[in-house]
């Protein structure tokens, strides 16, 4: 199978590299040509445009930062993709997924949504969780590619299903991050050794994946999870929209969203999402540093 891959940010570049490592032919494109340098060295073919990717590949994968960018890329690739599949790895709202699927269908292109969760460090290892949504025959066809990029794969159902579960998982992650920051601050202000406190929490009933990963980046002071505040606000916005649509009060998601709004005002939308902890550090003039914790997750 020859895949085209458009969008080589932190997530996309790692997933494309996993496809290459598994032996797939991959043609890549990003508006930032430098983003493709390592992939070309690993055997990828560099296209000059998104349209060229669509022309040359059997099927096209996109991993893009927003619905607006997805829409722009679609206008370039769909005229060259009749009979092919489009696999969208971006986090989109369900309405966006269904709208884009209709646009693709008008060009005789079938869409599969493929949001992922677990973090960039797991994508680099080919161990990220993949959440395909769409027709089963498409999921079955591309399953080997999913296995190359991830180690846990859950077919969530028809188009739109995966967007809901992805938003739910991200909502939980942001809430857990806020909770972990507050817990670590309690430990620090209570006079505990932060490294020991982190380890104790990690071994307790109060632990979470986020505490064990992003909590470590807070203690290092890098906060560098390769996921920014603007993306967090986008995903929390989707969650709150689902809450209104489905009649579910999302108290914790609402409070967490306001924390990210404050973090954006303080640090900017490009700042790393764990920097919501720094809001608390600055407010209380108390840092959350401890020795022995990584600057990036491996």
Backbone bond lengths (Angstrom), bond angles and torsions (degrees), N, CA, C in turn:
res aa  C-N    CA-C-N  psi(-1)  N-CA   C-N-CA  omega(-1)  CA-C   N-CA-C  phi
1 X - - - 1.466 - - 1.524 108.79 -
2 X 1.299 115.85 133.89 1.461 122.33 178.18 1.525 107.70 -107.35
3 X 1.336 116.11 111.73 1.456 121.22 -179.25 1.525 110.87 -100.99
4 X 1.314 114.89 143.14 1.456 120.60 165.15 1.516 108.37 -96.84
5 X 1.320 116.94 142.94 1.470 119.96 -179.37 1.515 108.11 -132.41
6 X 1.332 115.37 118.32 1.460 121.99 -177.81 1.521 108.85 -117.05
7 X 1.343 116.59 123.38 1.459 122.26 -178.80 1.512 110.37 106.11
8 X 1.326 116.23 94.71 1.463 121.62 -171.87 1.527 111.52 -114.20
9 X 1.335 115.04 49.98 1.456 119.73 174.00 1.514 110.40 -77.24
10 X 1.318 116.85 -159.39 1.463 120.72 -176.47 1.526 112.23 -56.62
11 X 1.330 116.72 -42.98 1.459 120.79 -179.04 1.523 111.78 -80.01
12 X 1.324 116.48 -50.13 1.456 120.45 -174.45 1.515 113.63 -60.10
13 X 1.326 117.51 -41.95 1.464 120.29 -179.07 1.520 111.02 -62.68
14 X 1.323 116.63 -40.07 1.463 119.69 179.55 1.530 111.86 -68.07
15 X 1.318 116.86 -41.72 1.463 119.63 179.67 1.526 111.35 -66.85
16 X 1.328 116.82 -40.24 1.463 119.77 177.01 1.524 110.80 -63.18
17 X 1.330 116.85 -38.34 1.464 120.77 178.27 1.526 111.18 -63.66
18 X 1.333 117.00 -37.24 1.464 120.65 177.92 1.521 111.28 -65.23
19 X 1.328 117.62 -38.10 1.461 120.73 176.41 1.528 110.68 -62.52
20 X 1.315 116.89 -43.33 1.467 120.91 177.95 1.524 111.19 -61.84
21 X 1.316 115.70 -44.42 1.467 120.47 -178.68 1.526 111.06 -61.54
22 X 1.339 116.08 -32.55 1.471 120.78 -179.64 1.521 112.54 -82.03
23 X 1.325 117.96 -3.00 1.452 121.20 175.06 1.510 116.05 99.73
24 X 1.317 118.22 5.30 1.457 120.58 177.04 1.531 110.20 -76.02
25 X 1.317 115.64 147.86 1.460 120.39 169.07 1.524 107.90 -79.60
26 X 1.334 116.80 133.03 1.464 120.69 -175.84 1.521 109.77 -136.03
27 X 1.326 115.51 126.50 1.464 122.07 170.90 1.521 107.50 -106.74
28 X 1.322 116.96 131.22 1.465 120.51 -171.19 1.521 111.68 -121.56
29 X 1.340 113.76 156.02 1.469 120.30 174.44 1.517 109.55 -155.04
30 X 1.327 115.05 141.58 1.457 122.53 171.36 1.515 107.53 -148.96
31 X 1.328 117.44 148.47 1.464 119.91 178.32 1.528 110.78 -60.59
32 X 1.328 116.47 -26.69 1.461 121.81 173.03 1.522 108.12 -95.42
33 X 1.321 116.54 99.62 1.466 120.85 -174.63 1.518 112.56 -59.00
34 X 1.328 117.23 -30.34 1.463 120.18 -179.23 1.529 112.13 -63.58
35 X 1.330 116.87 -23.74 1.461 120.44 -179.28 1.520 112.17 -65.54
36 X 1.325 116.92 -19.00 1.467 121.04 -177.75 1.522 113.13 -94.05
37 X 1.320 118.12 -5.77 1.465 120.69 -171.53 1.527 112.65 -56.37
38 X 1.330 117.47 -50.51 1.466 120.39 -178.21 1.519 111.56 -65.49
39 X 1.324 117.09 -37.15 1.456 120.36 -179.44 1.523 111.59 -67.32
40 X 1.311 116.81 -39.41 1.466 120.36 176.65 1.526 109.92 -62.43
41 X 1.333 116.93 -39.95 1.465 120.77 177.45 1.526 111.65 -63.55
42 X 1.345 115.99 -25.40 1.465 120.66 179.86 1.525 112.65 -91.04
43 X 1.333 116.90 0.03 1.454 119.75 175.07 1.511 116.22 117.35
44 X 1.325 118.38 -0.22 1.463 120.56 178.32 1.518 110.79 -73.63
45 X 1.324 115.08 153.76 1.459 121.29 173.42 1.521 108.43 -96.89
46 X 1.318 117.46 131.18 1.461 121.56 -179.21 1.515 109.99 -92.76
47 X 1.326 116.66 122.63 1.458 122.05 176.11 1.522 109.66 -89.90
48 X 1.314 116.21 157.23 1.456 121.35 179.59 1.518 112.33 -87.97
49 X 1.338 117.11 -12.00 1.460 120.79 -178.80 1.523 109.14 -160.14
50 X 1.323 115.15 164.06 1.462 119.61 174.96 1.525 110.25 -63.37
51 X 1.321 116.70 -37.74 1.461 120.01 179.24 1.526 111.32 -61.10
52 X 1.321 116.65 -38.69 1.466 120.25 179.02 1.525 111.51 -65.32
53 X 1.331 116.36 -35.80 1.462 119.68 174.80 1.525 109.79 -59.54
54 X 1.319 116.43 -48.61 1.460 121.25 -177.53 1.522 111.74 -62.42
55 X 1.304 117.06 -35.54 1.454 121.55 -179.75 1.528 111.78 -69.48
56 X 1.326 117.37 -37.18 1.468 120.73 -170.21 1.521 114.23 -91.65
57 X 1.334 119.25 -26.09 1.465 121.62 -171.59 1.526 111.95 -93.82
58 X 1.340 115.39 157.88 1.462 120.32 173.91 1.521 110.76 -68.86
59 X 1.334 115.47 -43.23 1.458 122.33 179.99 1.516 108.15 -145.30
60 X 1.337 117.19 158.32 1.467 121.57 -172.80 1.522 110.50 -121.86
61 X 1.345 115.00 133.40 1.464 122.96 173.86 1.525 107.92 -109.55
62 X 1.322 117.01 135.93 1.458 120.47 174.07 1.525 109.78 -122.08
63 X 1.321 115.44 147.30 1.466 122.17 177.91 1.521 106.58 -142.73
64 X 1.324 115.63 93.02 1.466 121.56 -165.22 1.526 111.01 -124.77
65 X 1.344 117.66 160.15 1.464 120.27 -169.48 1.519 116.80 -81.39
66 X 1.335 118.97 -16.36 1.464 119.02 -175.12 1.522 110.18 -161.12
67 X 1.339 118.10 158.97 1.468 120.68 175.70 1.527 112.40 -57.98
68 X 1.326 116.38 -33.53 1.473 119.26 179.27 1.524 110.99 -62.31
69 X 1.321 116.54 -43.77 1.464 120.43 179.02 1.526 110.16 -68.16
70 X 1.324 116.90 -40.57 1.465 120.38 177.72 1.529 110.33 -57.36
71 X 1.322 116.37 -45.12 1.460 120.19 -179.16 1.520 111.23 -61.31
72 X 1.328 116.63 -41.14 1.466 120.30 179.68 1.524 111.08 -65.35
73 X 1.319 117.20 -42.26 1.466 120.74 -179.92 1.525 110.37 -66.06
74 X 1.334 116.89 -40.13 1.461 120.02 179.34 1.521 111.90 -57.84
75 X 1.312 116.25 -39.51 1.465 119.07 -179.00 1.526 111.48 -62.32
76 X 1.334 116.23 -26.47 1.466 120.69 179.03 1.523 112.77 -84.07
77 X 1.340 116.83 -36.57 1.470 118.47 -169.74 1.531 114.42 -95.70
78 X 1.333 118.35 -32.19 1.462 119.39 -172.07 1.528 114.13 -62.04
79 X 1.332 119.94 -35.23 1.472 118.14 178.56 1.528 113.93 -61.94
80 X 1.338 117.22 -12.98 1.465 121.06 -176.83 1.531 112.22 -112.87
81 X 1.324 117.97 15.60 1.461 119.51 -169.87 1.527 114.74 -125.98
82 X 1.301 120.17 17.47 1.466 120.67 -178.67 1.528 110.25 -54.19
83 X 1.342 115.76 129.26 1.452 121.02 179.74 1.512 114.91 85.19
84 X 1.327 117.59 -3.25 1.458 121.67 -178.03 1.529 111.11 -101.90
85 X 1.317 115.28 174.80 1.464 121.67 178.20 1.526 109.96 -109.51
86 X 1.316 115.31 142.62 1.463 122.25 173.41 1.523 108.37 -114.31
87 X 1.320 116.23 122.06 1.464 122.66 -179.16 1.520 107.92 -110.30
88 X 1.322 116.64 115.76 1.463 122.63 -175.39 1.525 110.02 -104.04
89 X 1.345 116.62 115.36 1.461 122.04 -178.69 1.522 112.99 -96.19
90 X 1.306 117.93 -5.13 1.462 121.02 -179.99 1.528 110.28 -67.82
91 X 1.332 115.90 155.12 1.463 120.55 172.15 1.526 108.58 -83.43
92 X 1.325 115.72 113.82 1.457 121.69 -177.93 1.522 109.88 -124.87
93 X 1.310 115.73 157.86 1.448 119.93 170.08 1.522 109.83 -71.06
94 X 1.328 117.04 155.89 1.464 120.20 -178.64 1.527 111.15 -59.41
95 X 1.319 117.46 -40.30 1.466 120.02 -179.36 1.520 110.91 -63.28
96 X 1.339 117.05 -37.86 1.464 120.53 176.98 1.523 110.43 -63.53
97 X 1.343 116.06 -43.37 1.461 120.18 179.60 1.526 110.42 -58.11
98 X 1.313 116.77 -49.03 1.459 120.32 -176.73 1.528 111.49 -67.80
99 X 1.319 116.54 -35.57 1.462 120.10 177.88 1.523 110.76 -66.48
100 X 1.328 116.43 -47.09 1.460 120.13 -179.57 1.523 111.45 -65.62
101 X 1.340 116.87 -34.79 1.463 119.74 178.11 1.526 110.51 -62.83
102 X 1.337 116.71 -38.22 1.458 120.40 177.70 1.523 111.02 -66.14
103 X 1.326 116.27 -42.79 1.464 120.55 178.03 1.522 110.01 -60.84
104 X 1.335 116.21 -44.75 1.457 120.18 179.02 1.525 110.98 -63.16
105 X 1.337 116.24 -42.95 1.460 120.08 180.00 1.507 112.85 -60.40
106 X 1.306 117.09 -33.10 1.464 121.23 177.65 1.519 111.85 -63.64
107 X 1.352 116.32 -19.70 1.472 121.93 177.24 1.530 111.66 -105.04
108 X 1.341 116.76 15.98 1.470 121.79 -178.20 1.525 111.47 61.06
109 X 1.332 115.79 38.19 1.467 122.40 177.69 1.526 107.70 -119.79
110 X 1.318 116.94 131.07 1.468 121.51 178.36 1.521 109.59 -96.32
111 X 1.328 115.18 140.29 1.466 121.38 -176.34 1.520 111.02 -107.78
112 X 1.325 114.59 142.59 1.460 122.90 170.60 1.519 106.75 -128.33
113 X 1.333 117.74 127.96 1.471 119.65 175.12 1.521 108.48 -89.30
114 X 1.337 116.22 141.75 1.458 120.46 -176.86 1.533 110.93 -143.60
115 X 1.333 118.06 62.68 1.462 118.22 174.25 1.536 109.63 -67.21
116 X 1.310 115.40 154.74 1.472 120.92 -179.46 1.516 109.16 -129.62
117 X 1.326 116.65 161.25 1.456 120.99 179.78 1.513 110.00 -149.11
118 X 1.328 115.52 149.85 1.457 120.92 179.62 1.514 113.75 133.48
119 X 1.312 117.64 -23.27 1.453 119.72 177.16 1.520 113.07 111.55
120 X 1.338 115.08 155.24 1.462 121.74 -177.75 1.524 111.61 -61.87
121 X 1.341 117.13 -34.50 1.472 119.03 -178.27 1.524 111.05 -64.06
122 X 1.339 118.16 -34.13 1.461 120.31 176.72 1.524 111.15 -75.37
123 X 1.333 117.53 -33.25 1.459 120.29 175.41 1.521 110.54 -61.94
124 X 1.324 117.07 -37.98 1.459 120.97 179.92 1.532 111.43 -64.07
125 X 1.323 116.48 -29.02 1.462 121.18 -179.29 1.529 112.12 -93.64
126 X 1.329 117.38 -1.02 1.457 120.13 -175.96 1.506 112.52 70.86
127 X 1.334 116.65 30.41 1.462 121.17 -175.25 1.526 112.99 -123.76
128 X 1.316 116.93 19.02 1.452 119.97 -179.48 1.532 109.62 -76.70
129 X 1.328 116.53 156.20 1.462 121.53 177.52 1.521 109.44 -86.57
130 X 1.331 116.36 131.83 1.458 122.15 -176.24 1.520 109.40 -113.11
131 X 1.350 115.72 137.81 1.459 121.90 -172.42 1.530 110.74 -126.53
132 X 1.326 117.87 70.22 1.471 118.87 -178.05 1.522 112.40 -67.31
133 X 1.312 114.50 145.54 1.457 122.30 173.62 1.518 108.80 -135.23
134 X 1.328 116.14 129.78 1.455 120.09 -178.83 1.511 110.82 148.39
135 X 1.324 116.62 -168.51 1.460 121.94 -176.22 1.527 111.31 -65.61
136 X 1.339 115.65 140.99 1.460 120.74 -174.66 1.523 112.49 -63.51
137 X 1.327 118.08 -35.47 1.464 118.58 -179.17 1.522 111.21 -63.94
138 X 1.334 117.04 -34.06 1.464 120.34 176.47 1.526 110.82 -70.65
139 X 1.323 116.22 -42.67 1.462 120.19 178.06 1.519 110.00 -59.19
140 X 1.324 117.15 -44.15 1.464 121.12 179.95 1.532 111.03 -63.78
141 X 1.309 117.37 -42.53 1.464 121.26 -178.59 1.521 111.58 -60.89
142 X 1.334 116.09 -42.05 1.462 120.05 -174.01 1.532 112.86 -95.82
143 X 1.328 117.15 5.02 1.463 120.82 -178.15 1.533 112.71 -54.55
144 X 1.353 119.99 -42.08 1.467 119.18 177.57 1.533 113.21 -58.58
145 X 1.321 117.09 -35.50 1.462 120.29 176.60 1.517 110.59 -69.02
146 X 1.333 116.35 -39.38 1.468 119.38 177.14 1.532 109.90 -61.31
147 X 1.322 116.24 -42.44 1.464 120.13 179.98 1.521 111.84 -65.55
148 X 1.320 117.04 -29.01 1.460 120.22 176.96 1.523 111.59 -70.07
149 X 1.332 116.25 -34.21 1.464 120.54 -175.80 1.522 113.43 -92.45
150 X 1.344 117.69 -26.78 1.457 120.26 -175.29 1.513 112.40 -141.46
151 X 1.314 116.69 167.02 1.464 119.40 179.68 1.530 113.33 -114.80
152 X 1.324 117.60 -6.90 1.458 121.29 174.34 1.521 107.34 -131.38
153 X 1.334 116.01 123.58 1.458 121.20 -173.67 1.526 108.71 -130.33
154 X 1.335 116.32 127.07 1.458 121.39 -179.33 1.526 108.90 -128.31
155 X 1.348 116.26 112.71 1.456 119.60 174.93 1.525 107.40 -75.96
156 X 1.336 116.36 111.41 1.457 121.18 -170.35 1.524 113.74 -83.41
157 X 1.347 117.26 -13.23 1.457 119.78 -178.78 1.514 110.90 127.83
158 X 1.327 118.44 -153.85 1.462 121.51 -177.59 1.525 112.02 -70.01
159 X 1.308 115.26 170.22 1.463 120.62 177.93 1.530 110.84 -51.31
160 X 1.321 115.95 135.27 1.451 122.69 -178.12 1.512 112.44 102.75
161 X 1.340 116.85 -27.74 1.464 120.42 -178.79 1.522 111.59 -65.41
162 X 1.319 116.05 -43.97 1.458 119.80 -176.07 1.527 111.65 -67.04
163 X 1.330 116.72 -33.02 1.463 118.97 179.56 1.523 111.03 -64.32
164 X 1.326 117.06 -33.88 1.466 119.89 179.72 1.520 110.48 -68.99
165 X 1.342 117.68 -48.93 1.465 118.83 -177.43 1.520 110.99 -67.51
166 X 1.335 118.93 -34.09 1.458 120.41 179.04 1.526 110.59 -64.30
167 X 1.319 116.68 -43.13 1.459 120.52 178.05 1.531 110.26 -63.19
168 X 1.334 116.75 -39.29 1.466 120.28 178.32 1.525 110.54 -62.29
169 X 1.329 117.77 -45.93 1.471 119.84 -178.47 1.525 111.33 -64.81
170 X 1.327 116.90 -39.43 1.467 118.90 178.50 1.523 111.43 -68.53
171 X 1.335 116.44 -39.48 1.459 119.76 177.10 1.531 110.16 -57.25
172 X 1.321 116.90 -46.43 1.464 120.89 178.67 1.523 111.15 -61.42
173 X 1.331 116.92 -41.04 1.467 120.30 -178.86 1.527 110.95 -61.75
174 X 1.334 117.36 -42.88 1.463 120.18 -178.83 1.527 111.27 -67.86
175 X 1.331 115.98 -39.18 1.462 119.68 177.14 1.525 109.96 -64.17
176 X 1.328 116.73 -43.54 1.468 120.82 178.86 1.529 111.58 -62.70
177 X 1.336 116.15 -36.29 1.460 119.38 179.29 1.524 111.04 -65.24
178 X 1.314 116.32 -43.72 1.466 119.67 177.72 1.526 110.17 -62.30
179 X 1.330 116.44 -42.34 1.459 120.43 179.87 1.526 111.43 -64.58
180 X 1.328 117.04 -40.77 1.461 120.75 -179.54 1.524 110.94 -64.54
181 X 1.337 116.64 -41.73 1.465 120.02 178.75 1.527 110.98 -61.95
182 X 1.330 116.88 -42.62 1.465 119.90 179.77 1.531 110.94 -67.03
183 X 1.344 116.71 -37.57 1.463 120.23 178.61 1.529 111.10 -65.08
184 X 1.325 116.43 -43.64 1.464 119.95 179.53 1.528 111.01 -64.84
185 X 1.329 116.41 -36.09 1.461 118.97 178.33 1.528 110.44 -68.16
186 X 1.308 117.77 -38.45 1.461 119.98 174.83 1.528 110.78 -59.11
187 X 1.316 115.82 -43.03 1.465 120.00 179.99 1.529 111.00 -63.41
188 X 1.343 115.72 -44.38 1.469 119.38 -178.72 1.522 110.96 -64.52
189 X 1.324 116.94 -48.43 1.472 120.22 -178.00 1.528 111.51 -70.09
190 X 1.345 115.74 -19.46 1.453 119.55 176.32 1.516 113.30 -86.28
191 X 1.349 116.25 3.46 1.451 120.64 175.28 1.518 115.63 84.18
192 X 1.337 117.52 12.99 1.466 119.85 -179.47 1.526 111.38 -83.16
193 X 1.312 115.53 155.19 1.458 121.52 169.70 1.530 107.48 -69.71
194 X 1.352 116.59 121.21 1.458 119.18 -171.57 1.522 112.78 -66.36
195 X 1.331 117.32 -37.75 1.455 119.58 178.89 1.527 110.67 -62.13
196 X 1.318 115.79 -45.10 1.461 119.09 178.02 1.524 111.28 -65.91
197 X 1.316 116.66 -38.04 1.461 119.90 178.70 1.526 110.55 -63.23
198 X 1.345 116.65 -43.76 1.465 120.53 178.60 1.525 110.18 -59.81
199 X 1.330 116.97 -45.55 1.456 120.77 -179.90 1.528 111.65 -64.64
200 X 1.330 116.46 -39.67 1.457 119.72 179.64 1.523 111.28 -64.28
201 X 1.343 116.10 -43.02 1.465 119.63 177.67 1.526 110.30 -63.22
202 X 1.339 116.40 -42.53 1.466 120.71 -178.61 1.522 111.66 -61.69
203 X 1.324 117.23 -26.97 1.470 121.45 -179.69 1.523 112.30 -96.95
204 X 1.322 117.07 10.94 1.464 121.00 -173.77 1.513 111.69 -112.74
205 X 1.318 115.31 175.74 1.462 121.04 175.71 1.525 111.92 -69.66
206 X 1.319 116.84 -12.11 1.461 120.54 -179.28 1.513 114.10 -92.37
207 X 1.318 118.36 5.28 1.458 119.84 -176.42 1.521 111.51 -75.49
208 X 1.324 115.26 168.18 1.461 122.79 173.80 1.519 107.75 -154.62
209 X 1.327 115.66 161.59 1.468 120.81 175.79 1.525 110.03 -56.33
210 X 1.322 116.69 -40.35 1.460 120.68 -178.01 1.525 110.95 -67.37
211 X 1.333 118.13 -42.84 1.463 120.09 176.53 1.521 110.59 -57.53
212 X 1.322 117.02 -42.87 1.455 120.92 -174.54 1.523 112.76 -75.14
213 X 1.321 117.94 -19.04 1.467 121.03 -179.43 1.533 110.89 -109.04
214 X 1.317 117.38 -69.65 1.459 120.54 -176.89 1.524 111.83 -69.19
215 X 1.334 117.03 -29.21 1.461 119.18 174.81 1.515 111.71 -59.34
216 X 1.330 116.69 -36.01 1.467 120.67 177.61 1.522 111.46 -65.68
217 X 1.334 117.22 -36.32 1.465 120.95 179.47 1.525 111.57 -70.21
218 X 1.333 116.34 -30.82 1.465 119.89 174.45 1.520 109.67 -64.95
219 X 1.328 116.42 -45.31 1.469 119.69 -178.32 1.521 111.60 -67.16
220 X 1.318 117.63 -29.20 1.463 120.89 174.76 1.521 111.30 -71.74
221 X 1.336 116.55 -33.21 1.464 121.29 -177.31 1.509 113.81 94.60
222 X 1.344 117.86 -0.66 1.464 119.74 178.60 1.533 111.05 -82.62
223 X 1.318 116.87 -33.78 1.465 124.23 -175.88 1.526 112.52 58.33
224 X 1.321 118.27 13.09 1.463 122.27 -164.95 1.522 112.34 -88.63
225 X 1.316 115.92 88.19 1.463 121.82 178.90 1.526 111.30 -101.56
226 X 1.341 117.12 3.18 1.465 123.34 179.96 1.531 111.79 62.15
227 X 1.333 115.55 38.33 1.467 121.98 178.13 1.519 106.58 -150.76
228 X 1.336 116.64 122.08 1.454 117.94 -169.39 1.535 113.90 -97.70
229 X 1.316 114.49 173.91 1.463 121.86 -175.92 1.524 111.36 -65.68
230 X 1.334 118.14 -39.08 1.462 119.90 178.78 1.528 111.29 -59.62
231 X 1.331 117.35 -40.91 1.462 120.35 178.87 1.528 110.97 -66.14
232 X 1.324 116.14 -38.85 1.469 119.81 177.35 1.536 110.66 -62.05
233 X 1.322 116.52 -43.94 1.462 120.20 179.03 1.531 111.54 -64.68
234 X 1.330 116.36 -36.92 1.468 119.25 177.00 1.530 110.12 -60.49
235 X 1.335 116.16 -48.02 1.461 120.09 -176.25 1.532 112.05 -69.37
236 X 1.332 117.05 -38.47 1.464 119.70 176.19 1.524 110.88 -65.06
237 X 1.324 116.24 -34.11 1.461 119.88 175.81 1.518 111.62 -61.96
238 X 1.339 116.74 -42.43 1.461 120.26 176.08 1.530 110.55 -60.67
239 X 1.351 116.05 -43.23 1.469 119.82 -178.91 1.521 111.34 -61.09
240 X 1.326 116.77 -45.38 1.459 120.49 -179.25 1.528 111.69 -65.64
241 X 1.338 116.61 -33.37 1.464 119.94 175.71 1.524 110.53 -65.31
242 X 1.338 116.55 -42.63 1.467 119.64 176.97 1.530 110.43 -62.65
243 X 1.334 116.59 -38.94 1.452 119.76 178.62 1.516 111.94 -58.54
244 X 1.324 115.77 -44.37 1.470 119.78 178.29 1.527 110.68 -65.67
245 X 1.337 116.60 -43.43 1.464 120.34 -177.37 1.524 112.20 -64.55
246 X 1.336 116.08 -41.76 1.463 120.31 -174.32 1.531 112.74 -94.24
247 X 1.330 116.89 0.48 1.450 120.60 177.57 1.511 114.10 70.30
248 X 1.346 116.11 36.35 1.464 121.06 -178.55 1.531 108.68 -112.96
249 X 1.345 118.73 117.81 1.466 119.83 175.92 1.522 109.78 -69.66
250 X 1.333 116.46 126.17 1.465 121.65 -176.99 1.535 108.50 -115.59
251 X 1.321 115.22 72.56 1.461 120.30 -175.73 1.527 111.98 -59.84
252 X 1.322 117.33 -49.97 1.461 120.54 -176.08 1.527 111.32 -67.70
253 X 1.329 116.58 -38.25 1.467 119.43 177.63 1.523 110.59 -63.91
254 X 1.344 117.09 -38.83 1.462 120.13 179.19 1.513 112.49 -64.40
255 X 1.327 116.77 -45.15 1.472 120.49 178.30 1.524 110.54 -63.91
256 X 1.322 116.59 -42.43 1.464 120.49 179.95 1.517 111.06 -64.35
257 X 1.323 116.89 -38.16 1.461 120.55 176.73 1.521 110.73 -59.54
258 X 1.322 117.61 -42.52 1.460 120.36 179.46 1.526 111.34 -65.92
259 X 1.317 117.00 -33.07 1.463 120.10 175.84 1.520 110.09 -63.42
260 X 1.319 117.05 -41.13 1.467 120.05 178.62 1.526 111.77 -70.21
261 X 1.326 117.66 -33.38 1.466 120.03 174.17 1.528 109.54 -60.65
262 X 1.334 116.64 -44.24 1.462 120.68 178.59 1.523 111.01 -65.19
263 X 1.326 117.41 -38.80 1.465 120.62 179.37 1.527 110.98 -65.61
264 X 1.326 116.74 -37.75 1.466 119.18 177.44 1.522 110.34 -64.43
265 X 1.327 117.22 -41.52 1.462 120.44 178.69 1.526 111.27 -62.81
266 X 1.332 115.70 -35.11 1.464 119.79 -176.60 1.524 112.77 -81.90
267 X 1.333 117.55 -39.77 1.464 120.70 -168.91 1.523 114.19 -121.03
268 X 1.325 118.02 -13.21 1.457 121.33 -178.02 1.517 111.85 96.30
269 X 1.328 115.46 154.44 1.455 120.63 -176.44 1.509 114.76 -67.35
270 X 1.342 118.01 -22.36 1.458 121.02 179.87 1.521 112.56 -83.96
271 X 1.325 117.87 -6.44 1.461 120.49 179.38 1.525 110.22 -67.15
272 X 1.320 116.26 153.84 1.453 121.53 -178.15 1.538 111.49 -66.28
273 X 1.338 115.92 141.43 1.466 118.96 -174.49 1.529 114.13 -61.60
274 X 1.353 121.82 -32.48 1.468 118.99 177.01 1.528 114.43 -66.57
275 X 1.324 116.85 -4.08 1.454 119.03 178.74 1.523 112.85 -70.96
276 X 1.349 117.57 -1.31 1.462 116.91 169.23 1.536 109.65 -61.79
277 X 1.334 117.18 -24.73 1.468 120.15 175.87 1.522 110.74 -66.74
278 X 1.347 115.53 -33.80 1.466 118.81 -178.72 1.527 111.15 -68.55
279 X 1.338 117.29 -27.47 1.460 119.18 173.21 1.522 110.18 -55.46
280 X 1.328 116.12 -45.36 1.455 121.52 -179.09 1.528 110.73 -70.32
281 X 1.331 115.93 -38.83 1.463 120.17 177.86 1.528 110.78 -61.29
282 X 1.324 116.01 -45.26 1.468 119.92 -179.07 1.532 111.06 -68.40
283 X 1.325 116.82 -39.95 1.451 120.63 -179.62 1.528 111.43 -60.55
284 X 1.324 116.02 -41.16 1.463 121.02 -175.94 1.531 113.02 -99.26
285 X 1.351 116.28 2.26 1.469 121.25 -178.22 1.527 110.60 50.06
286 X 1.324 114.89 45.53 1.459 122.15 -178.30 1.515 108.59 -139.00
287 X 1.350 117.67 117.62 1.465 118.80 -179.28 1.525 110.53 -86.37
288 X 1.317 114.05 158.38 1.463 121.63 -179.95 1.527 109.15 -114.15
289 X 1.319 117.28 65.39 1.460 121.35 -178.84 1.516 110.68 -107.74
290 X 1.330 115.07 144.94 1.464 121.19 173.60 1.522 107.78 -150.62
291 X 1.294 116.95 149.25 1.463 122.01 -178.70 1.528 110.64 -77.08
292 X 1.344 114.88 151.91 1.458 120.53 171.93 1.516 115.40 90.13
293 X 1.329 118.38 12.47 1.456 120.47 -179.14 1.529 110.00 -112.29
294 X 1.342 118.89 145.82 1.465 122.71 -171.02 1.526 112.86 -76.58
295 X 1.331 115.45 154.82 1.460 121.64 173.66 1.526 111.37 -82.99
296 X 1.322 116.65 -27.39 1.469 122.82 175.61 1.522 109.05 -136.64
297 X 1.301 116.92 152.71 1.447 122.09 176.90 1.518 109.62 -84.01
298 X 1.304 116.59 135.80 1.471 122.04 -178.85 1.520 110.64 -107.30
